Amino acid sequence: MSHTVGNQERGAFFWADALRFVAALLVVMEHARDLMFMTFSEVTGLSAPWKLFYFATGLGSEAVIVFFVLSGFWITAAVDRRIDKPEFWRIYMIDRLSRLMIVVVPALVIGGALDAISINVLGSHYTDGSSGALTVTTPVGDRLSIGLFLANLVFLQKLVFLPFGSNEPLWSLAYEFWYYIWFPSLLLLLTRRRVSFGLLALAMGLVSQHFVQGFVVWMMGSGLYYLDRRMVQAGKGDWSGIGAVLAICGSTSVLLVGLMASRLNLPVFGTPIVLGAAFAQFLWVLLRVNPRPLRIGRPFAHYGAKASFSLYAVHFPFMLALASVIPPGVRAVPSAMQLAQWSGLILLTIGWGWLFSRATERHTPQLRNWLREHVVLRAAKVRAT
C-alpha cells in the first residue's frame, strides 16, 4: 500500500510496516523455541526470567491476528481503488495471485527440498513426529506428496488438506486467499447488487468455525480502512499533544491486556475476535496520531514491507533443518547455551527470509505487470476483433 496521502507521507503506515516485521518475528521466535526448548509443562522449577521468556515467545498465534487485521486494511484499500473499474475481477485476481504465488510456489518447492534433506541426509530427530515439538506432531515424510503440494498451491491447506511438509504456518495463507475472494464478492453484492462467482466461495465457511472467526478479524481491518478514509476526506487533522500521548498509552494498554488474555486462554476475553478488536483499536489510534517515521525504526519497517511475507512463508523448514544439526539436535531444558543457539537460529532465519525475498517477493511488480499485459490486454484485443 502507498505510504502517502496526497503528497504527504503517513507515518502511521511506516509503523504498520514495522509491526508486520514484529508480527513475523514473534511467529519465528515461537517456532524456534518449540524446536530448541522443552515445553513449559515439561520443565519444572523455572526462574521468573525463564517464565517470562516462555510467555513472550508464545505469541505466534496472536501475531497472526495482527496480520489478519493489517491485511484487511490494505486489501480493502486495493479493492476500493478499483472496484468500479472495468475488468475488476481479472485485474484484482492477477494482483492478488502475483503477490501470493511468486512467494508460495518457491516456498513449497524449497521447503519440500529442505524437508527431504532433513529426513534423508540429516536424519532429523524432528521429522518422525515424535520429538515432542508441538509444531511437528506427525511424520513430515507423509506430507510430501504431489497431491498435498497441489492442494497447497490452490490454498486448501488446513481447510481440506494438510499443509505441505513441515510448513504448518502456511495455513494462514489459505485463510487469507479465501478472504481476498469473500470480501469483494460481498461488497459487490451489498453495495452494487452485483452477483459474482466469488459468492460460491462462501461455502468454504462451512469447513471451520475458526476460519469464519478469522474473517471477522480480517473485516476489522477493512472497517478501519473505511473509517480512516472518511476522516482523511473530511480533512481531520492528526491528534497531537497530551491527548495523543494518552491515546497511545491507553490503546497500548488495551492491546497488552488483550495479548495477555489470549496467552492465558481466558474465557471470552482470550478469543481471537477480542484480540482482533484490541489490535484494531490500537491501529486506529496509530492512524489518528500518525507518528512520524524514526530512523531507528527504518530497518524494521523496510523488512516488514519488503520481506515479512517471505519470512513467514519459508522460515519453518529452514529452522527445522538447522535445529537438526545444532547440538544437541533435540529439544533441551533452558540454559544460557541453548538461549544463545536459539538467538542465532532466529538471526539466521531472518537473513534467510531476506535473501528469499530478494529472489521472489521483490519481483512482484514485474510479474504483476507481465500478467496484466498478457492476460488483460490480450483479452481486450480478442474482444475487439
N, C-alpha and C positions, 0 to 999 in steps of 0.2 A: 504494500500500500504506500502511496505517496506520503512523504513526511511534511508536506506543505499544504497550506490552505491559502489560496491566492498566491502571493509571493513570499509568504512568511512561513518559516519552519515551525512546526509544532513540536515543542519539547516533549509533550506527553507521548508522542509516537516513538521518540528516541528511547524513552524509559520503558515503553511497552516492548520494544525490541530487546532491551536489556533483560526484561522479565522473561522473555522467550528463552534466553540463554540460561537464566537461573532455573527455569522450569525443566529444561533439558538436563541441566547439571544435577538437579535433585533426582531425576529418574536414574541417571548414571550412578550417582552415589548409592542409591538404594540397591541397585542390582550388583554393583561391585561389592558392597558389604555382604550381600546374600551369598556371593560366591567365595568371599575371603574369610568371613567370620561365621561362627556358630550363631544360631538364632538366639534371641533374648531369652526365650524359655529354656534353652539348653544350658545356659550359663548361670551359675549361682554366685552370690557374693560380689556382685558388680559394685564398683565405686560410683559415686554420684557423677563424675565426669563421663564414665563409660555409659551410664544410663542415659545421660544427655546425648551422647554420641548415637546410641541406638534410636533415640527418639527423633533426632534431627535428620538421620539418614533413612528414615522410614516414610518420607513424604513423596515418594514416587507417584502413588495413585492420586494424591492431591495435586501434584504438578500437572497431571493430565487434565484435571478440571480447569486449570489455568489455561492450558492450550485450547480447550473447547470454547471458553468464553472469548479469548482473543481471536480464534478462528471465526466465530460467529460475527464478530465485529468487522473483520477485514473482508470476509466473503460477502457479507451484506453490502459493504461499500462497493465491491466489484459488481454485484448484481444491480444495485441502484443506478450505477453509472450507465448501464447499457440495456436494461430490461425492455425498454420501448424501441430499441433499435432493430432493424431487420436482421435476420439470421441470429437472433439472440441465443437460442439453444446451441446452435452449431459452434458459434464463437466461444460461448461460455464453457462448453464441454472441452473444446480444444484447450482453452486456458487452464482449466482445472486438471485435465489429464496430462498436459505437458508438464505442469508443475509436479504432479504426483509421479508419473511414470519414469521421468528422467532420473528419479531417485530410487523408486521402488524396484524397477527391473534389475539394475545392477546390485541393489541391496540384497535381493533374493539370490542372485547368481553368486555374488561374492560370499554372502552369508552361508549359502549351501556349501561352497568350497571350503570355507573355514571350518564348518561343522564336520565335513568329511575328513579334513586334516586332524581335527581334534579326536575323531574316532579312530581313524586308521593309522595315523602317524604318531600322534602324541599319546594315544591310549588314555585319553582323558577320563579321570575318575567321575567327572560330572555327567558324561553323556549317556550313561546307562540309566539315569533317573533315580539312582539310589544314594546319591551323595548327601541328601538331606537339605539341599538348597531348595528353597521354596519356588524358585524361578525355573527349575528343571526337575520335574517330577515324573516324567515319562521318558523312555529311551528316545534320544534325538534321532537315531538312525531310522526309526519307524516313521518319522515325519519328513523324510527327504524324498518322497515320491514325486514323480512328474505330476500326478493328479493334484497333490496339495500345492505344488508350485503354480499350476494353472489356476487353482481356486484362489490363491493369494493374489494372482495377477488381476482377477476380477473382483477383488475386495469382498470375499466371502469368508475370510478367516474370522474365527471366533463366533460368527453368526451361524454358519452351516458347517464349516470345516475347521480343522485345527490350523494354527499358524504354521508356516513352513519352517522346518528345522527347529533350532533353538530360539528363533527370533519371535518369542512370545509378544514383545512390545508392539508388533505390527497390528495387533487387534484394533488399536485406536484409529489407525489409518482407514480400516474398513468402515468403522463407525462414521468417520468424517466424510468419506466418499459418499455415503448414502445421505448424510445430512446436506451435502452440496446439491443433491438432487431434490430432496424433500423441500428445502426452503423455497427455491424459486417456483417449484410446482405449486405449492400452497399460496405463494404470493400472487402468482398469475391467476389462480382460481378465485381468491378472495378479493382482489383489488381490480382485476380486469375481466373477470368472468371467462377466463380462457382455460380450457381443459387441455392438459398435456399428458403425454405418455408417462412422464415422470411421476404422475399420481399413482401409477401402478406400483411404484417402488415403496409406497407407504405400507404395503402389505408386509414388508420386511419388519415392520414394527411388531408384528405378531411373534417374532422369533424370541425376543428378550425384553423383559421389563427394564433391565439395566440399559439396554440400547435406547429405549424411549426416554429414560431419565437423562441420558447424555444429551439428547436433542433438546430437552427443556433447558439444560445448562447452556448449550450452544446458542439457543434462542435468546438467552440473557444478553449475550454479546451483540446479537442482532438488534435487540431493543435499545441497547446503549447507543448503537450507531445512529438510529433514527432520533433519539433524544439529543444526541450531540449535534447532529445536523441541524436540528431546529434551533438549538442555542447559537450555533455559528451563524446561521442565516439571519437570526434576529439581532446579530451584532452584539451579543452579550460578551462583555469583556472577561478576561481571566480573573479568578479570585486572587486576592493578594493580601499582604499584611498578616495581622494576627489571626484573622479569620481563616486564611489559607493554611496557616500552621496548625491551627486547631483541627481543621478538617482533615489534613493529612494524618495527624496523630490519632484522631478518632477513628478514621477509616482503617488505619493500620491496626489499631487495637481490635476492631471488629474482625478483621481478616485473621489476626493471630488467634483469636478465640475460636473462629471457625476451623482453623487448621488443627488446633488442639482438640476440639470436639470430634473432628474427623479421625485423628490419630487414636483417640481413646475410644472410638466407635460408640459414642453416646447415642442413646435412642433419640430419634427425630433430629436432634441438633448435629449429629455426626453423619448426616446423609449427604450425598453428592449435591443435591439441589440446594441445601442450606449453605454448603461450602461455595457452590457456584454463585449464590446470591451475595455471600460475603466478599468474594473477589470482585464481583460486578460492581458493588458499591465502592470498593477501593479504586477500581479502574475509572469509575465515574468521577470521583474526586480528583484523580490524576488528570483526567481530561479537562476538568474545570480549572484546576490550579495551573496546569500547563507549565511545569517547572522547566527551566532552560536546561539544555544539554550541558553536561560537565565533561571535561577532558578525561577525568579518571574513569568515567563510565563508557567511553567510546569503544574500547576493545570488546566489552561485553555486548554493547548494543550492535556493534558490527558483526560479531559472531552470531548473535541472536537472529539478525536479519538475513545473514548470508549462509549460515551453516547449522542452525539449531535443528532443522528438519532432517538434514543428513545425519547429524549426530544421533538423533533419536532412532533413525531407521537402521543404522548399521552398528550401533555400539555393542549389542549383546553378543553376537557370535564372535566378535573380536575379543571382548573381555573374557569370554569363556575359554577361548584358545590360550590367551595369555595366563589366565588364572590356573590353567592346567600345568603350566611349566614353572610358575613362580613357587618356590619352596614354601610350604611342604606339598603343594599341589592338591590340597584338600582344605576344607573349612577348618578353622582353628579358633582357639579361645583368644579373647582380646589381649593384645600385647603391643608394646611400642614398635617392635619389628613388624608385626602384622599391620599396624596402622600406617607405617611408612610404605610398606608394599601396596597397601590399598590406595594411598595417595598417589603413588607412582603409576598404578594401573589407571586411575582416573585421568591423570595428566596425559598419559599415552593415548587414552581413548579420545580425549578432547582433540589431540593432534590428529588422530586418525579420522575423526569426523570432519575436521577442517580440510584435510587432504582429499577426502572423498568428495566433499562439496565442490572443490576446485575442478574436479573432473566431471561432475554431474550437475548439481544444482546451479552452479554458476552459469551454465549454458541454457537455462530455461528460456530466456527471451529469444534466443536464436531458434530453438526448437519450436516455440510457440509461433513465431513469425513464419517459419518454414511451413508449418501445418496450416496456418491461415491462408498462406499463398496457394498451397497445393490442394487444399480441401475447399475452403470457402470461395476463393476466386474462381477455381476451376468449376465448381458447381454453378456459380453465377454465369460463367461463359456457356455452360451447357444449356442453361435455361434460356439464354439469349439467342441460341441458334435454332 
